[in-house]
Amino acid sequence: MLGKVNSYLPLRQRDVLTREGKMRMRYVVSGVALSVLLLAGTSVATINLASLAAQIPANARMAQLASIEPASGLSQAASLMVMDGDRDPVAAERLAAAQKRLHRYKSLNDTDTVAHASQEYAALAEAPAVDSSLPREEEIKIGKGDTLGGVLKRAGLSGADSHQVIQAMKGYYDPRDIKPGQVLNLRFEPSASEGGHQFASLQMQLDPLRSLSLQRSGPESFSSSISEKEVRKKIEARRTEIENSLYGSALKSGLPRAVVAEAIRIYSYDVDFQRDIQRGDSIEVLYEQYQTEDGHQVKTGNVLMARINVGGQIKTAYRYEGKDGHVDYFTQDGKSLRKTIMMTPIDGARISSGFGMRKHPVLGYSKMHKGMDFAAPTGTPIFAAGDGTVEKASRFSSYGNYVKIRHAGGMKTAYAHLSRYGKGITPGTRVKQGQIIGYVGTTGRSTGPHLHFEVLVNGVQVNPRSIKAQQGEPLKGTELASFKESIRKLDTQYTGLTKGLEMASASQAAVN
């Protein structure tokens, strides 16, 4: 039959049938229209195809649309929707473009991309008719592989407008940094001159604190600005029992990583976290937290008070800033907790090899072990044992990734087999005691992930356990009196906050 038709009209099979062998919608609609004309007789001069399509149930029309093969220009699906009155030309063309992408992604067999394209198509297909006399707002979620320019064009912006929008953004944001999951909120205003809608403004959240606003300022120009949420300081308190390690248990209880690291630094002067900490011990912390009005946690501040119960022995540390601006942590009676070298530069690790002669696990013969090994999972943070200057941070012989820090009084500490270095750890960098200088690894000559820790005095490795670290100066006179007043306020704050937490927890338990 197609051959006979071709004798009169030069048609190809793909012009009439889709890939699935279904007749294209334009011929279905035309056939129905012709039948109606023949039945109605010659008195009917024309027929409104839009009103005919409107009589077809919505779900049937969507089934027809799904079977249409996308084509170039204004697609057949788009044409039908314009006739049907369900879409304006821009909305119809966007749905047709989404249909094209869905077909293309299916051919690529990319499950994630197909899912995203399917969601986009469904959202556009189910969108209600748009009143061109009213403003239109749209929310677009950036998908995998999307570019900002491509998303804007799909939203209905012209190529010129998309380019101008991106240029206007660049003062605050690099469009290449767009990431899947980011959301754009667009607004379109009725266009008196061109009909339909014209892009008017855009809102985009850049991060939890900042959002970008962009508005049309002229026929072909846009202006942008940045708004930032107000951040407020809040005092919070947490208490947790230790199960396996202080670090892991504290994180599990909701304590921020920075607070946990600071608490370990505070107590590392006289607590051996490998030997002293046991299951059932506990830690309490009062600390500063910075958050936005909507409750987003931005950053943590200072640890104001920490209390650790080790084997029934309670050790309390209070932060105090002296009149000269010096900040340190002190016991209740004003004695400084600071010592020149920390006993343990890592938390949650066991000593796998001590200082002295041993049979080397790799070489197989007895050899002097000039440091201490702490076995720990790869990625466990390693802390600077004392204030000092980074002397070396690079690959070093059998030590693998290696850091050496120079301290006062001719003392140095070294850290070997690191998986990677801490942020900013390079030769010449000043570090503070307790600062993360690297992470546990197994680089170099190593049988498994661990930290090899050395203490050098005048260039010679010595047993870290033999070092008698000096303690800081205690508070006296008016400074001691001021400190005592300060810790009374901190204790009161902590008691009030923990009581509130206990009451909230009890109420939740009652509800459950």
C-alpha positions as CSV (number, residue, x, y, z in Angstrom):
1,M,0.0,0.0,0.0
2,L,2.9,2.3,0.8
3,G,4.2,1.6,-2.7
4,K,1.0,2.9,-4.2
5,V,1.0,6.0,-2.1
6,N,4.6,6.6,-3.2
7,S,3.5,6.7,-6.8
8,Y,1.6,9.9,-6.0
9,L,3.6,11.2,-3.0
10,P,7.4,10.7,-2.5
11,L,7.1,9.3,1.1
12,R,9.6,7.0,2.8
13,Q,8.5,4.4,5.4
14,R,10.1,6.3,8.3
15,D,8.0,9.4,7.3
16,V,4.9,7.4,8.0
17,L,5.8,4.8,10.6
18,T,7.8,5.1,13.9
19,R,10.6,2.7,14.9
20,E,8.1,0.6,16.7
21,G,6.0,0.2,13.5
22,K,3.2,2.6,14.7
23,M,1.7,5.2,12.4
24,R,2.8,8.7,13.2
25,M,0.3,10.8,15.0
26,R,-0.1,13.4,12.2
27,Y,-1.6,10.7,10.0
28,V,-3.9,9.3,12.8
29,V,-5.2,12.8,13.4
30,S,-5.6,13.5,9.7
31,G,-7.4,10.2,9.2
32,V,-9.9,10.9,12.0
33,A,-10.4,14.4,10.6
34,L,-11.1,13.2,7.1
35,S,-13.6,10.6,8.4
36,V,-15.5,13.3,10.3
37,L,-15.6,15.5,7.2
38,L,-17.0,12.6,5.0
39,L,-19.7,11.8,7.6
40,A,-20.7,15.4,8.1
41,G,-21.1,16.0,4.4
42,T,-20.1,18.9,2.2
43,S,-21.9,21.5,4.4
44,V,-19.0,21.3,6.9
45,A,-16.2,23.4,5.4
46,T,-13.6,23.1,8.1
47,I,-13.1,21.2,11.4
48,N,-11.2,22.3,14.5
49,L,-8.5,19.7,15.1
50,A,-7.9,21.2,18.6
51,S,-11.4,20.6,19.7
52,L,-11.3,17.1,18.3
53,A,-8.1,16.4,20.2
54,A,-9.7,17.8,23.4
55,Q,-12.4,15.1,23.2
56,I,-9.7,12.4,23.6
57,P,-9.2,11.5,27.2
58,A,-6.1,13.0,28.8
59,N,-4.5,9.6,29.6
60,A,-5.1,8.4,26.0
61,R,-3.5,11.5,24.6
62,M,-0.4,11.0,26.8
63,A,-0.2,7.4,25.6
64,Q,-0.3,8.7,22.0
65,L,2.4,11.3,22.8
66,A,4.6,8.6,24.3
67,S,4.5,6.6,21.0
68,I,5.5,9.6,18.8
69,E,9.0,9.5,17.4
70,P,10.8,12.8,18.1
71,A,11.7,14.8,14.9
72,S,13.6,18.0,14.2
73,G,12.0,21.4,14.4
74,L,8.7,21.7,16.3
75,S,8.1,18.1,17.1
76,Q,4.9,16.2,16.3
77,A,4.2,15.9,20.1
78,A,4.8,19.7,20.5
79,S,2.5,20.4,17.5
80,L,-0.3,18.3,19.0
81,M,0.0,19.9,22.4
82,V,-0.2,23.4,20.9
83,M,-3.3,22.4,18.9
84,D,-4.7,20.8,22.1
85,G,-4.3,24.0,24.0
86,D,-2.4,22.3,26.9
87,R,1.0,24.0,26.2
88,D,2.3,27.2,24.8
89,P,4.9,26.8,22.1
90,V,7.9,27.1,24.6
91,A,6.4,24.5,27.0
92,A,5.6,22.2,24.1
93,E,9.0,22.4,22.7
94,R,10.6,21.8,26.1
95,L,8.6,18.6,26.4
96,A,9.6,17.5,23.0
97,A,13.2,18.2,23.8
98,A,12.9,16.2,27.0
99,Q,11.5,13.3,25.0
100,K,14.4,13.4,22.6
101,R,16.9,13.3,25.5
102,L,15.0,10.4,27.0
103,H,15.3,8.4,23.7
104,R,18.9,9.3,23.3
105,Y,19.9,8.3,26.9
106,K,18.0,5.0,26.6
107,S,20.1,4.2,23.6
108,L,23.3,4.9,25.7
109,N,22.0,2.5,28.4
110,D,23.0,4.8,31.3
111,T,20.6,3.9,34.1
112,D,21.2,7.1,36.2
113,T,20.9,9.4,33.2
114,V,17.7,7.7,32.0
115,A,16.1,8.0,35.4
116,H,16.9,11.7,35.6
117,A,15.6,12.2,32.0
118,S,12.4,10.2,32.8
119,Q,11.7,12.4,35.9
120,E,12.2,15.5,33.8
121,Y,9.9,14.3,31.1
122,A,7.2,13.2,33.5
123,A,7.3,16.6,35.3
124,L,7.0,18.5,32.1
125,A,4.2,16.2,30.7
126,E,2.1,16.5,33.9
127,A,2.6,20.3,34.2
128,P,-0.7,22.2,34.0
129,A,-1.5,24.7,31.3
130,V,0.2,28.0,31.7
131,D,-1.7,31.3,31.7
132,S,0.5,33.6,29.6
133,S,-0.9,36.6,31.4
134,L,0.5,35.6,34.8
135,P,4.1,35.2,36.0
136,R,5.5,31.7,35.9
137,E,7.9,30.2,38.4
138,E,10.0,27.0,37.9
139,E,12.4,25.0,40.1
140,I,15.1,23.0,38.2
141,K,17.4,20.5,39.8
142,I,20.8,20.1,38.2
143,G,21.3,16.5,37.0
144,K,24.4,14.5,36.2
145,G,26.3,15.8,33.2
146,D,24.3,19.1,33.1
147,T,25.9,22.4,32.3
148,L,24.4,25.7,33.5
149,G,24.1,27.0,29.9
150,G,22.3,23.8,28.8
151,V,19.9,23.9,31.8
152,L,19.0,27.5,31.2
153,K,18.3,26.9,27.5
154,R,16.1,23.9,28.3
155,A,14.2,26.2,30.8
156,G,13.3,28.4,27.8
157,L,16.0,31.1,27.8
158,S,17.3,32.2,24.5
159,G,21.0,31.6,23.7
160,A,21.7,35.4,24.2
161,D,19.9,35.5,27.6
162,S,21.7,32.3,28.8
163,H,25.1,33.9,27.8
164,Q,24.3,37.2,29.6
165,V,23.1,35.4,32.7
166,I,26.3,33.4,33.0
167,Q,28.4,36.5,32.4
168,A,26.5,38.3,35.2
169,M,27.1,35.4,37.6
170,K,30.9,35.3,37.1
171,G,31.6,38.1,39.6
172,Y,30.4,35.8,42.4
173,Y,30.3,32.3,41.0
174,D,32.1,30.1,38.4
175,P,29.4,28.4,36.4
176,R,31.7,25.5,35.8
177,D,31.4,24.7,39.5
178,I,27.7,23.7,39.1
179,K,27.1,20.3,40.7
180,P,24.3,17.7,40.5
181,G,21.7,18.3,43.1
182,Q,21.9,22.1,43.1
183,V,18.6,23.8,42.6
184,L,17.7,26.8,40.4
185,N,14.5,28.8,41.0
186,L,13.5,30.8,37.9
187,R,10.8,33.3,37.4
188,F,9.3,34.3,34.0
189,E,7.2,37.4,33.5
190,P,4.6,37.9,30.8
191,S,6.1,39.4,27.7
192,A,4.0,42.2,26.1
193,S,6.0,42.5,23.0
194,E,6.8,38.9,22.1
195,G,3.9,37.1,23.7
196,G,4.4,34.2,26.1
197,H,6.9,34.6,28.9
198,Q,10.3,36.3,29.3
199,F,12.9,35.2,31.8
200,A,13.0,37.7,34.7
201,S,15.1,36.4,37.6
202,L,17.0,33.5,39.1
203,Q,17.8,32.3,42.7
204,M,20.5,29.7,43.4
205,Q,21.8,28.4,46.8
206,L,25.6,28.3,46.4
207,D,26.3,26.7,49.8
208,P,24.5,26.5,53.2
209,L,25.4,30.2,53.9
210,R,25.3,32.0,50.6
211,S,22.7,32.4,47.8
212,L,22.9,34.1,44.5
213,S,20.2,36.4,43.1
214,L,20.0,37.5,39.5
215,Q,17.5,39.9,37.9
216,R,16.9,41.3,34.5
217,S,18.0,44.9,34.5
218,G,17.4,45.7,30.8
219,P,16.3,44.1,27.5
220,E,19.7,42.3,27.2
221,S,21.3,42.9,30.6
222,F,21.3,41.3,34.0
223,S,22.6,42.2,37.5
224,S,23.5,39.7,40.3
225,S,24.1,39.9,44.1
226,I,25.0,37.6,46.9
227,S,23.1,37.3,50.2
228,E,24.5,35.5,53.2
229,K,22.7,34.1,56.2
230,E,23.5,35.4,59.6
231,V,25.6,33.1,61.8
232,R,25.2,33.0,65.5
233,K,27.3,31.4,68.2
234,K,25.6,28.8,70.4
235,I,27.0,27.0,73.4
236,E,26.3,23.2,73.3
237,A,27.1,20.3,75.6
238,R,27.5,16.6,75.1
239,R,28.3,13.6,77.3
240,T,29.1,10.1,76.0
241,E,30.4,6.8,77.3
242,I,33.4,5.3,75.6
243,E,33.0,2.0,73.9
244,N,36.2,1.3,72.0
245,S,38.0,4.5,71.4
246,L,37.4,8.1,72.6
247,Y,37.5,9.3,69.0
248,G,35.0,6.8,67.6
249,S,32.6,7.0,70.5
250,A,32.6,10.8,70.6
251,L,31.8,11.0,66.9
252,K,29.0,8.5,67.3
253,S,27.4,10.6,70.0
254,G,27.2,13.6,67.7
255,L,30.3,15.5,68.8
256,P,31.9,17.4,65.8
257,R,35.2,16.1,64.6
258,A,37.0,19.3,65.4
259,V,35.7,19.2,69.0
260,V,36.8,15.6,69.4
261,A,40.3,16.4,68.1
262,E,40.6,19.4,70.5
263,A,39.5,17.3,73.5
264,I,42.1,14.7,72.6
265,R,44.8,17.4,72.3
266,I,43.8,18.8,75.7
267,Y,44.2,15.5,77.5
268,S,47.1,14.0,75.5
269,Y,49.6,15.6,77.9
270,D,48.9,13.1,80.7
271,V,46.4,10.5,79.3
272,D,47.7,7.6,77.4
273,F,44.7,6.9,75.0
274,Q,46.1,3.5,74.1
275,R,46.5,2.2,77.7
276,D,44.4,4.3,80.0
277,I,41.0,4.5,78.2
278,Q,38.7,1.6,78.8
279,R,35.1,0.6,77.9
280,G,32.8,2.4,80.3
281,D,34.9,5.5,80.7
282,S,33.2,8.8,79.7
283,I,33.8,12.3,78.4
284,E,31.8,15.5,78.8
285,V,32.4,18.6,76.6
286,L,31.1,22.1,76.7
287,Y,31.9,23.9,73.4
288,E,30.9,26.7,71.0
289,Q,28.9,26.0,67.8
290,Y,28.2,28.5,65.0
291,Q,24.9,28.0,63.2
292,T,22.4,29.8,61.0
293,E,18.9,30.8,62.0
294,D,17.5,27.8,60.3
295,G,19.8,25.5,62.4
296,H,22.5,24.6,59.9
297,Q,25.8,23.9,61.6
298,V,28.5,26.1,60.0
299,K,31.6,25.5,62.2
300,T,32.7,24.8,65.7
301,G,34.4,27.2,68.0
302,N,36.4,26.7,71.2
303,V,36.1,23.8,73.7
304,L,35.2,25.7,76.9
305,M,35.3,22.8,79.3
306,A,36.1,19.1,79.1
307,R,35.8,16.4,81.7
308,I,37.0,12.8,81.3
309,N,36.5,9.9,83.6
310,V,39.4,7.4,83.2
311,G,39.1,4.3,85.4
312,G,37.1,6.3,88.0
313,Q,39.6,9.2,88.1
314,I,37.9,12.4,86.9
315,K,40.1,15.0,85.1
316,T,38.6,18.4,84.3
317,A,40.0,21.0,82.0
318,Y,38.8,24.6,81.6
319,R,39.7,27.1,78.9
320,Y,41.0,30.4,80.2
321,E,42.3,33.5,78.4
322,G,44.6,35.5,80.6
323,K,44.9,39.3,80.8
324,D,47.9,39.1,78.4
325,G,45.7,37.3,75.8
326,H,47.4,33.9,76.3
327,V,45.0,31.0,76.1
328,D,45.5,27.7,77.8
329,Y,43.6,24.9,79.6
330,F,43.9,24.5,83.4
331,T,42.7,22.2,86.1
332,Q,40.2,23.4,88.7
333,D,43.0,24.7,90.9
334,G,44.7,26.7,88.1
335,K,47.5,24.3,87.1
336,S,48.3,24.2,83.4
337,L,47.6,21.0,81.5
338,R,50.0,21.9,78.7
339,K,53.3,20.0,78.5
340,T,56.0,20.2,75.8
341,I,55.2,16.8,74.2
342,M,52.0,14.8,74.1
343,M,52.3,11.2,75.3
344,T,50.2,9.9,72.4
345,P,50.0,11.7,69.1
346,I,47.1,9.5,67.9
347,D,43.8,8.3,69.3
348,G,42.2,4.8,69.3
349,A,45.5,3.0,68.5
350,R,47.3,0.2,70.2
351,I,51.1,0.0,70.7
352,S,52.1,-2.7,68.2
353,S,55.8,-2.3,68.8
354,G,57.8,-0.4,71.5
355,F,61.2,1.2,71.5
356,G,64.2,-1.2,71.6
357,M,65.6,-4.4,70.0
358,R,63.2,-6.6,68.1
359,K,63.0,-9.0,65.2
360,H,62.1,-6.9,62.2
361,P,58.7,-8.0,60.7
362,V,59.9,-7.5,57.1
363,L,63.7,-8.0,57.2
364,G,63.5,-11.0,59.5
365,Y,66.5,-10.3,61.7
366,S,66.9,-8.5,65.0
367,K,67.3,-4.7,64.6
368,M,67.0,-1.7,66.9
369,H,63.5,-0.2,66.7
370,K,64.1,3.5,67.3
371,G,60.5,4.6,67.9
372,M,57.0,3.4,68.8
373,D,54.5,1.9,66.5
374,F,50.8,2.5,66.9
375,A,48.5,0.2,64.9
376,A,45.4,2.0,63.6
377,P,43.1,2.0,60.6
378,T,44.2,3.8,57.5
379,G,43.1,7.4,57.6
380,T,43.2,7.8,61.4
381,P,44.3,11.4,62.2
382,I,47.8,12.0,63.5
383,F,48.5,15.0,65.7
384,A,51.6,17.1,66.2
385,A,53.1,16.1,69.5
386,G,54.0,19.7,70.3
387,D,54.3,23.2,68.9
388,G,57.0,23.5,66.3
389,T,58.0,24.0,62.7
390,V,57.7,21.3,59.9
391,E,61.2,20.4,58.8
392,K,60.4,17.7,56.4
393,A,57.1,16.5,54.7
394,S,57.9,14.2,51.8
395,R,58.7,10.6,50.9
396,F,61.7,9.4,52.9
397,S,63.4,6.0,52.3
398,S,61.7,3.0,54.0
399,Y,59.7,5.5,56.1
400,G,57.3,6.2,53.2
401,N,55.4,9.4,53.6
402,Y,57.2,11.1,56.4
403,V,56.9,14.3,58.6
404,K,59.5,15.7,60.9
405,I,58.8,18.6,63.3
406,R,61.4,20.7,65.0
407,H,60.5,21.8,68.6
408,A,62.2,24.1,71.1
409,G,65.2,22.9,73.1
410,G,66.7,20.7,70.4
411,M,63.9,18.2,70.3
412,K,62.3,16.8,67.2
413,T,59.4,14.4,66.5
414,A,59.0,12.2,63.4
415,Y,55.9,10.5,61.9
416,A,56.2,7.7,59.3
417,H,54.2,5.5,56.9
418,L,51.5,8.2,56.4
419,S,48.8,7.6,53.8
420,R,48.6,11.4,53.2
421,Y,49.6,14.7,54.8
422,G,47.4,17.1,56.7
423,K,46.1,20.3,55.1
424,G,48.9,22.8,54.6
425,I,51.7,20.6,56.0
426,T,54.8,21.6,54.1
427,P,58.4,22.4,55.1
428,G,58.6,25.7,57.0
429,T,54.9,25.6,58.3
430,R,54.3,26.4,61.9
431,V,52.1,23.9,63.7
432,K,50.4,23.8,67.0
433,Q,50.3,21.0,69.4
434,G,47.3,18.7,68.6
435,Q,47.1,19.9,65.0
436,I,46.4,17.2,62.4
437,I,49.7,16.7,60.4
438,G,48.8,13.5,58.6
439,Y,46.8,10.3,58.5
440,V,47.8,6.7,59.2
441,G,48.8,4.6,56.2
442,T,51.2,1.8,55.2
443,T,53.6,3.5,52.8
444,G,57.2,2.6,52.7
445,R,58.5,-0.6,54.4
446,S,55.4,-1.6,56.3
447,T,53.4,-4.8,57.0
448,G,50.1,-2.9,57.6
449,P,48.6,0.5,58.5
450,H,50.3,2.0,61.5
451,L,52.1,5.1,62.8
452,H,55.8,4.9,63.4
453,F,56.5,7.7,66.0
454,E,60.0,8.9,66.9
455,V,61.3,11.5,69.4
456,L,64.8,12.8,68.6
457,V,66.9,14.8,71.1
458,N,70.0,16.5,69.6
459,G,69.5,14.3,66.5
460,V,69.4,11.0,68.3
461,Q,66.3,8.8,68.6
462,V,65.2,8.2,72.3
463,N,62.4,6.3,74.0
464,P,59.3,8.6,73.9
465,R,58.4,7.1,77.3
466,S,61.6,8.4,78.8
467,I,60.8,12.0,78.1
468,K,59.8,14.1,81.1
469,A,57.8,16.9,79.6
470,Q,57.8,20.2,81.3
471,Q,54.4,21.6,82.6
472,G,53.2,25.1,81.9
473,E,53.1,27.9,84.6
474,P,50.2,27.7,87.1
475,L,47.8,30.7,87.6
476,K,48.5,32.9,90.6
477,G,47.0,36.0,92.4
478,T,44.4,38.0,90.6
479,E,44.6,35.7,87.5
480,L,43.7,32.7,89.7
481,A,40.8,34.6,91.2
482,S,39.5,35.6,87.7
483,F,39.9,32.0,86.6
484,K,37.9,30.7,89.5
485,E,35.0,33.0,88.6
486,S,35.2,31.9,85.0
487,I,34.9,28.2,85.8
488,R,31.9,28.8,88.1
489,K,30.0,30.2,85.1
490,L,31.1,27.4,82.8
491,D,30.0,24.7,85.3
492,T,26.6,26.5,85.6
493,Q,26.3,26.6,81.8
494,Y,27.1,22.9,81.4
495,T,24.7,21.8,84.2
496,G,21.8,23.7,82.6
497,L,22.4,22.4,79.1
498,T,22.8,18.8,80.1
499,K,19.7,18.9,82.2
500,G,17.8,20.2,79.2
501,L,19.2,17.4,77.1
502,E,18.2,14.8,79.7
503,M,14.6,16.2,79.8
504,A,14.3,16.2,76.0
505,S,15.6,12.6,75.9
506,A,13.1,11.5,78.6
507,S,10.2,13.2,76.7
508,Q,11.2,11.5,73.5
509,A,11.4,8.1,75.3
510,A,7.9,8.6,76.7
511,V,6.5,9.4,73.2
512,N,8.1,6.3,71.8
